[in-house]
């Protein structure tokens, strides 16, 4: 329960920050995060394929 409260508080802070930043900054940050997540997903998928084929 405490984790849920902390997560909701953090979400409120983040959404409050996004509401006060210019749209271009918000979109640039969103694009950076999306790129980071895509690279992470590709690295994870590639690493799992390499591990399973070696066994």
C-alpha positions in Angstrom: 0.0 0.0 0.0 2.8 2.4 0.8 4.4 1.6 -2.5 1.1 2.6 -4.3 0.9 5.9 -2.4 4.5 6.7 -3.3 3.9 5.8 -6.9 0.8 8.0 -7.1 2.7 10.9 -5.5 5.6 10.6 -7.9 3.1 10.5 -10.8 1.5 13.7 -9.6 4.8 15.4 -9.4 5.8 14.3 -12.9 2.5 15.3 -14.4 2.6 18.6 -12.7 6.0 19.2 -14.1 4.9 18.3 -17.6 2.0 20.6 -17.4 4.3 23.6 -16.8 7.0 22.9 -19.4 6.7 23.9 -23.1 5.3 21.4 -25.5 8.6 21.2 -27.4 10.5 20.2 -24.3 7.9 17.7 -23.3 8.0 16.1 -26.8 11.8 16.0 -26.9 11.9 14.3 -23.5 9.2 11.8 -24.6 11.2 11.1 -27.8 14.3 10.5 -25.8 12.6 8.2 -23.4 11.0 6.3 -26.3 14.3 5.8 -28.0 15.9 4.6 -24.8 13.1 2.1 -24.2 13.4 0.9 -27.8 17.2 0.4 -27.6 16.7 -1.5 -24.2 14.0 -3.7 -25.7 16.2 -4.6 -28.7 19.2 -5.3 -26.5 17.1 -7.6 -24.3 15.6 -9.4 -27.3 19.0 -9.9 -28.9 20.6 -11.1 -25.7 17.9 -13.6 -25.1 18.2 -15.0 -28.6 21.9 -15.4 -28.2 21.6 -17.1 -24.9 19.0 -19.6 -26.0 20.8 -20.6 -29.2 24.0 -21.3 -27.3 22.3 -23.8 -25.0 
